[in-house]
Amino acid sequence: MTVDSIDDVLAEADRAWRAYGVGTADRTALATDLRLDLQAAAADGVDAARLLGGDVAGFARRLAVEAGVRRVRRDYGRVLRTALAGAVLGGVLAYAVLITMYPVFVRLIDIPRSVQVPIQVAVAVYYGVPALVVVAGAVLAVRLRLRDLPRIRRTGWMMSLLIPIAGILVTPLTMAFAWSTDYSTAPPVVLTEVAMVLAALAGATLLARRWSLRDRRKASGPSSPTAPEIAPA
């Protein structure tokens, strides 16, 4: 068995462990033990296909089960659906509040005509406040509805950081698209703009969940699993 084939086996095993929900530190420990076993088997002239039974993914999963590793519930789809639902509700609430309170704010804040409010400030207030409500809606929905998921608090914190960044990045793209259509309000144009914003929110949410599940433990620590030895056939 060549080094390349061992690396290929380990890469396929790692994909199987990821799909099974094995954490980073546990995958590292399992891969280290499996590499040593494969190298020892290769030195004895034992082929990988014979050693693993021709089913690397199935063997990797059995190895994880026998090692007693702890599976992590990722639930990307559930987190994404909840975040989008919270963001949509937050957007509706923000729009309703903005439409309702805008005339009140205008009457309460009687700015003299001689005072010129910078357009950047007006845009930041007009769009920034609803954006904050949208972010808060997404984060609160995830935190409150998915309390049964592991590391959901950490996911919420990551979302509160990444979603605003995604919003900042997608805003000029959305504005450029609107400019290219001469700021059309046709339904296809509006739907495209909404889709761009939702795509940015979805990407930030999935990335937040992924990063929140990163296992910061040392693979060599006391909590690392001990993979069972492979007995050559």
N, C-alpha and C positions, 0 to 999 in steps of 0.2 A: 504494500500500500504506500503510495507516494504522499509527500507532504500536501500536495494540491488536493488529493482525494480526501485526506483527513480534514483539510479545511472545508471542503465541500460538504462533507458529512456534518461537521460542526455547524456550518451555516444553515443547513436544512434542519438540524436539531434545534438551533436557536429560534428559527421561525416557528417550529412546533411548540416550543416552550412559551414564546410570546403569545401565540394563539391560545394556549392553555391558561394564560394568566400568571405565569411565573415571573417574579420580580427580578430586577436587574442583578442584585447581588447573588441571588440563588442561581440565576442562569450562568453567571460567571463561575460559580463554584462547580456546578454540574458540568459545564464545558471543560473546565480544567481537569476534572477527574476523568471525563470521557476521553479527552485528548491523550492522557497518560495511558489509559487502557488500550486505546487504538494503536498508539505507538508501540506498546509492549506486544500487542497481538501481531502487528506488522513485523516486528523483530523475530517473531516465531513463525512467520510465513503464513499467518491466517488472514484471509481476505475479508474486507469490510462487509461485503454482502452476506457472506456466510456468518460473520460474527453478529450482525444486526438483524439477520433474517430477511434482508431485502426491503424492509419497511422502516426507514430511518425515523419518520414522524411518529409512527406508532411506538417504536422502541423508545424514543425520547420522552414521550408522554408516560410510558410505563416506568421509565427511569425516575421521572419527577414524582410519580405517585409513590414509588418504593422509597424514595429519599425523604418523603414526608414534607415537601416544600409547601409553603403557604401561598395559595393562589390569591391574586389581587383582582377584585371585580372592577373592571374598567367601565363598562356600561356607557360607552361613548354615545350610542344612539339615544339612550335615555337622558343623559346629561344635555345633549344637543337639543332634543325636543323640548325639554323643560326650560332651557335657557332662551330658546326662540319664543316660546309661549310667554315667558315673563317679559321679554323685550317688547313683544307686540303689545301686551297689556300696558306696559310702561309707556310705550309710544302713544297709545290711544289716550291714556290718562294725561300725559304731558300735553298733547294737542288740545284736549278738552280744557285743561287748566289755562293754557296759553290763550286760547280763543276767548275764554270767559273772563280772565283777569286782565287781559291787555288793555281794554278800555278803562278799567279801574286804575291801573298803574299810570295811564296817561293823565287821568284826572288828578291823581294824588301827587304826581311829580310834575309840577308845572315849571318846566325849564324855560327861562327867558329865551326869546328868539335870538338874542345876541350870542348865546352860548351854542357853540357848534360841537355836537357829539361826534367823535371820530366814527367813521363807518365800521372800522374794525371792532370797536367796542359794541356797537349795535348788533353786528352780526354774531359776535361771541355770546352776547346775552340771549339773542333771539334763538340761536341754534344750540348754544352750549347748555342751557338749562334743560331743554327737552332731551338732549343727548345724555345728560347725567341721570335723568329719570329712567331712560331706557336701560342704561348700564345697571342702575340700582334694581330695576325690575328683573333683569336677567340673573343677577347675582343672588338676590333675595329668593327668587323662585328655586334656584338650585340649592341654596342653603336650607330652605324650609321644606321643600318637597322631597329632597333626596338625602335626608339625614341618616338613612340606613346604609348609605354607601361609604366605603372606607376613604379617608382623606378628602372628604367633601368640603371641609372647611378650608383646607389648603387650596382646593380647586377654586373655591369662591374668591380667595385672596388673589390667586393668579389671574382669574377672570377680571377682577377689578383693576388690575394693572394692564393686561393685554388688550382688553376690549377698547379702552380709550386710545391706545396706540394704534390699533387697527382702524378706529374711526378717523384718527388724524391722517393715516396713510390713504384711506379710501376716499376722503373728502375731495382732494384735488382731482382724483380720477373721475368722481361723480360729477364734479363741476365742469371738467373738461368735456365729458360726454354731453352734459346739458348744453354747454356752449356750442358743441358741434351740431346740435339739433335746433339751434337758435332758441333754446330754452322752451322747447315745445312742451305742452301739457297733454299731448295725446296719450291715451292709455298705454300703448306699447312702450313709449319713452319713459313714462312714470314707472311702469312695472320693471323696466330694465334698471332704472336707478334704485328702486327698492331692492331688487335682486342683488345688486352690487353691494349695497349696505348689509343685507342679510348674509351674503357670502363672507364678508369681512368679519361679521359678528360670529358666524359659525366657525370660521377658521381660527379665530382667537379663542373661542370656547374649547374646541378640540385640542388646540395646543396647550391651553391652560390645564386641561384634564391630563394630558400626556405628561406634562412637566410635573404636575402634582404627584404623579404616581412613580416618579423616579425614586429608586431605592438608594438612599445615601449611606447605607451601612457598608462596611468593608466586607468584601467577599471572604476574606480570611478570618472574619470575626467569629465569636463563639456561636452566633446564630446561623452560620452558614450550614447548609445541608451536607450530609455525607452521602455521596452517591454509592449505590451498591456496586460491587466489583462485577466485571463482566467475565464470565467463564467461557473461554473458547470452546466452540462445539467440537 
